[in-house]
Amino acid sequence: HVATGTIVRRKQREAEQRLLKLAAYRNEKIKGSPAQIERAIDGPTNRFHYVDFHDSMAAWEAARATLDADPEWNRLLADAGELVEGNIEHHFSQVIE
């Protein structure tokens, strides 16, 4: 799963710190499927990708349900969201074997 968004101009460092806290918290709560924050380097530099890895859509849905019910996750998500403009794009992919 990849969530891509645009950071408010001149707030990049602050937004990246908030996003890193979000990913770190998620990694504490959801074991075995890491999340990371990536900075776009092939276009506008205020774009980011929140990437999390799961074995299946069912595993992603279970992780999402756990996080959606967690007040601290929702607080961190709202905190990071204050520095994101526009909509977040969500993408899912599957490894071809």
C-alpha positions in Angstrom: 0.0 0.0 0.0 1.2 3.5 -0.9 -0.4 6.7 0.3 0.9 9.7 -1.6 0.3 13.3 -0.6 1.6 16.9 -1.0 3.1 18.7 1.9 2.3 22.4 2.5 5.0 24.5 1.0 7.8 25.7 3.5 6.6 23.0 6.0 8.5 20.1 4.6 10.8 19.3 7.5 8.1 19.7 10.1 5.7 17.5 8.1 8.4 14.9 7.5 9.0 14.7 11.3 5.3 14.2 11.9 5.1 11.6 9.2 8.1 9.7 10.7 6.4 9.7 14.1 3.3 8.3 12.5 5.2 5.5 10.8 7.2 4.7 13.9 4.0 4.4 16.0 2.5 2.2 13.4 5.5 0.0 13.4 5.2 -0.4 17.1 1.5 -1.4 16.9 1.6 -3.6 13.7 4.4 -6.1 13.9 5.8 -7.9 10.8 4.7 -5.5 8.2 6.9 -2.4 8.2 5.9 1.1 7.2 8.2 3.9 5.9 8.1 7.4 4.7 9.7 8.3 1.4 10.4 11.6 -0.2 9.6 12.0 -3.9 12.6 12.9 -6.0 11.1 12.6 -9.5 8.8 15.6 -9.4 7.7 18.2 -6.8 9.9 17.8 -3.8 7.0 18.4 -1.4 5.4 15.1 -2.3 5.7 12.1 0.1 4.9 8.4 0.0 3.7 6.6 3.1 4.5 2.9 2.3 3.4 -0.1 4.3 3.9 -3.7 3.3 1.4 -6.6 3.9 1.2 -10.2 2.8 -2.4 -9.7 1.6 -5.3 -7.3 1.4 -6.8 -9.1 4.3 -3.7 -8.3 6.4 -3.9 -4.7 5.3 -7.6 -4.5 6.3 -6.9 -6.0 9.7 -4.0 -3.6 10.3 -6.2 -0.7 9.2 -9.0 -1.8 11.6 -6.6 -2.0 14.5 -5.2 1.5 13.7 -8.6 3.1 13.1 -9.7 2.1 16.6 -6.5 3.5 18.2 -6.9 7.0 19.6 -3.2 7.8 19.6 -2.9 6.7 15.9 -5.8 9.0 15.0 -4.2 11.9 16.9 -0.9 11.4 15.1 -2.7 11.1 11.8 -4.5 14.3 12.4 -1.3 16.0 13.5 0.5 15.0 10.3 -2.6 15.8 8.2 -2.4 19.5 9.3 0.6 19.9 7.0 -0.8 18.0 4.0 -2.7 19.8 1.3 -5.3 18.3 -0.9 -6.3 14.6 -1.0 -4.2 11.6 -0.3 -3.9 9.1 -3.1 -3.9 5.4 -2.2 -2.4 2.8 -4.4 -2.3 -1.0 -3.9 -0.1 -3.4 -5.9 0.7 -7.1 -6.0 4.1 -8.7 -6.6 4.1 -10.6 -9.9 5.7 -14.0 -9.4 
